[in-house]
Amino acid sequence: MAIVSVGIDLAKNVFAVHGVDESGKPALVRPSVRRAKLIELIASLPPCLIGMEACSGAHHWVREFQRFGHTVLLMAPKFVTPYRLSGKRG
């Protein structure tokens, strides 16, 4: 099955990427993607929906991802908080 939705946790150097297929099952789980490899990873995916927290660097990434045909949505931080994992195992 193809990946239809991807969530990206933006950071300075290492990003977390989580993608799901049509049934909602994890199809792409990368807890640590280096900055240099993020564009390469996103370019290899078929056009899909990408969600990220709106922050200072997010608009740069939106422009980069849209070049590959992805639809990118930014979410306000207050809506991202419930999805964050906490503790050792989340």
Secondary structure per residue as TSV (DSSP state, phi and psi in degrees):
chain	resnum	aa	ss	phi	psi
A	1	M	-	360.0	151.7
A	2	A	-	-88.6	152.0
A	3	I	E	-75.5	129.4
A	4	V	E	-110.8	-21.7
A	5	S	E	-145.5	138.3
A	6	V	E	-132.6	135.7
A	7	G	E	-113.4	135.7
A	8	I	E	-125.2	127.7
A	9	D	E	-95.0	108.9
A	10	L	-	-77.5	144.8
A	11	A	-	-150.4	-168.8
A	12	K	S	-79.4	-50.4
A	13	N	S	-123.1	-29.1
A	14	V	E	-125.3	127.6
A	15	F	E	-111.5	153.9
A	16	A	E	-108.0	130.7
A	17	V	E	-124.6	132.3
A	18	H	E	-137.4	120.0
A	19	G	E	-119.2	146.6
A	20	V	E	-124.8	155.1
A	21	D	E	-93.7	-170.6
A	22	E	T	-59.8	-31.1
A	23	S	T	-86.2	-2.7
A	24	G	S	88.3	6.6
A	25	K	-	-87.9	145.3
A	26	P	E	-59.3	127.5
A	27	A	E	-119.7	-16.5
A	28	L	E	-146.7	110.6
A	29	V	E	-127.2	109.1
A	30	R	E	-129.0	96.8
A	31	P	E	-70.0	-16.6
A	32	S	E	-146.4	109.5
A	33	V	E	-120.4	121.9
A	34	R	E	-67.2	151.5
A	35	R	H	-51.7	-43.2
A	36	A	H	-66.4	-25.0
A	37	K	H	-97.4	-8.5
A	38	L	H	-64.4	-48.2
A	39	I	H	-60.5	-42.0
A	40	E	H	-60.6	-43.1
A	41	L	H	-64.7	-48.0
A	42	I	H	-66.2	-36.4
A	43	A	H	-64.9	-28.0
A	44	S	T	-79.8	-11.6
A	45	L	S	-86.7	149.6
A	46	P	-	-69.2	157.4
A	47	P	S	-53.4	127.9
A	48	C	-	-149.4	-178.8
A	49	L	E	-89.5	129.2
A	50	I	E	-120.3	128.7
A	51	G	E	-114.1	137.8
A	52	M	E	-144.5	158.4
A	53	E	E	-76.0	135.4
A	54	A	-	-71.7	119.1
A	55	C	-	-147.5	-176.5
A	56	S	T	-61.8	-34.1
A	57	G	T	-93.5	-6.4
A	58	A	H	-64.6	-36.6
A	59	H	H	-65.5	-33.4
A	60	H	H	-61.5	-46.9
A	61	W	H	-66.8	-34.9
A	62	V	H	-58.3	-48.4
A	63	R	H	-61.4	-41.0
A	64	E	H	-64.2	-45.3
A	65	F	H	-70.8	-34.4
A	66	Q	H	-65.6	-25.2
A	67	R	T	-61.4	-25.0
A	68	F	T	-96.9	9.3
A	69	G	T	89.2	8.8
A	70	H	-	-81.3	151.1
A	71	T	E	-97.5	124.5
A	72	V	E	-117.8	130.0
A	73	L	E	-118.5	134.4
A	74	L	E	-101.5	138.1
A	75	M	E	-114.2	143.5
A	76	A	-	-64.4	145.2
A	77	P	H	-54.1	-33.3
A	78	K	H	-67.1	-22.6
A	79	F	H	-89.9	-15.5
A	80	V	H	-86.1	-30.5
A	81	T	G	-49.8	-44.3
A	82	P	G	-63.1	-20.9
A	83	Y	G	-88.2	-12.1
A	84	R	-	-68.4	141.8
A	85	L	-	-90.6	147.6
A	86	S	-	-131.0	160.0
A	87	G	T	79.6	-173.7
A	88	K	T	-67.6	-41.5
A	89	R	T	-111.0	-4.6
A	90	G	-	78.3	360.0
